[in-house]
Amino acid sequence: MKIKPRESVVSPTHYTNGDIECIDAIKSAIGDDHFVPFCKGQALKYIWRAGLKGDFEEDIQKAMFYLSACLNADWRGNDEPDKVGS
């Protein structure tokens, strides 16, 4: 079952500066070898705090977004999957 995440989960405007999204800058800065551990940490953070800071469902969707990136999955909902870690 594919859950369509909210706009605030995938490419939220507050994480974009010009044409560059923060997650892309992080991936470029730390490289593919460190991107998966980064995503795992982010997923754990959102699972840990789910419902405590904000909306429970949104926190779980954010965790799923980062876990999808760990699996080289289509983590932005595009037609073509990203090649994380390849």
C-alpha positions as CSV (number, residue, x, y, z in Angstrom):
1,M,0.0,0.0,0.0
2,K,1.5,3.3,-1.1
3,I,0.6,6.2,1.1
4,K,0.7,9.6,-0.6
5,P,2.6,11.9,1.8
6,R,1.4,15.4,2.5
7,E,3.1,18.3,0.8
8,S,4.7,19.2,4.1
9,V,6.6,15.9,4.0
10,V,8.0,15.7,0.5
11,S,9.8,18.9,-0.7
12,P,8.3,21.3,1.8
13,T,8.9,24.9,0.8
14,H,10.6,25.9,4.0
15,Y,13.4,23.5,3.2
16,T,14.1,25.0,-0.2
17,N,16.4,28.0,-0.8
18,G,16.2,29.0,-4.5
19,D,16.3,25.9,-6.6
20,I,18.2,23.8,-4.0
21,E,16.4,21.7,-1.4
22,C,18.2,21.1,1.9
23,I,18.2,17.3,1.6
24,D,19.9,17.5,-1.8
25,A,22.6,19.8,-0.3
26,I,23.1,17.4,2.6
27,K,23.4,14.4,0.2
28,S,25.9,16.3,-1.9
29,A,27.9,17.4,1.1
30,I,28.1,14.1,2.9
31,G,28.1,11.8,-0.1
32,D,26.2,8.6,-0.9
33,D,28.1,6.5,1.7
34,H,26.9,8.7,4.5
35,F,23.4,9.5,3.2
36,V,21.8,6.3,4.2
37,P,23.0,6.5,7.8
38,F,21.8,10.1,7.9
39,C,18.3,9.0,6.6
40,K,18.1,6.2,9.2
41,G,18.8,8.7,11.9
42,Q,16.2,11.1,10.6
43,A,13.6,8.3,10.5
44,L,14.4,7.3,14.1
45,K,14.0,10.9,15.1
46,Y,10.5,11.2,13.6
47,I,9.4,7.8,15.0
48,W,10.7,8.8,18.4
49,R,8.9,12.0,18.6
50,A,5.7,11.0,16.6
51,G,2.8,13.0,18.0
52,L,4.8,14.7,20.7
53,K,5.8,17.9,18.8
54,G,3.2,17.9,16.0
55,D,0.9,15.7,14.0
56,F,1.4,11.9,14.6
57,E,0.6,10.9,11.0
58,E,2.9,13.6,9.5
59,D,5.8,12.4,11.7
60,I,5.3,8.8,10.6
61,Q,5.1,9.9,7.0
62,K,8.3,11.8,7.4
63,A,10.0,8.7,8.9
64,M,8.7,6.7,5.9
65,F,10.1,9.3,3.5
66,Y,13.6,8.9,5.0
67,L,13.2,5.1,5.1
68,S,12.3,5.1,1.5
69,A,15.5,7.0,0.7
70,C,17.4,4.2,2.6
71,L,16.0,1.6,0.2
72,N,16.8,3.5,-3.0
73,A,13.1,3.8,-3.4
74,D,11.2,6.5,-5.1
75,W,11.6,8.8,-2.2
76,R,10.1,11.9,-3.8
77,G,7.1,10.3,-5.5
78,N,8.6,10.8,-8.9
79,D,8.3,8.4,-11.8
80,E,12.1,7.6,-11.7
81,P,13.7,6.3,-8.5
82,D,16.7,8.0,-7.1
83,K,20.0,6.0,-7.1
84,V,20.9,6.5,-3.4
85,G,24.0,4.7,-2.5
86,S,24.7,3.4,-6.0
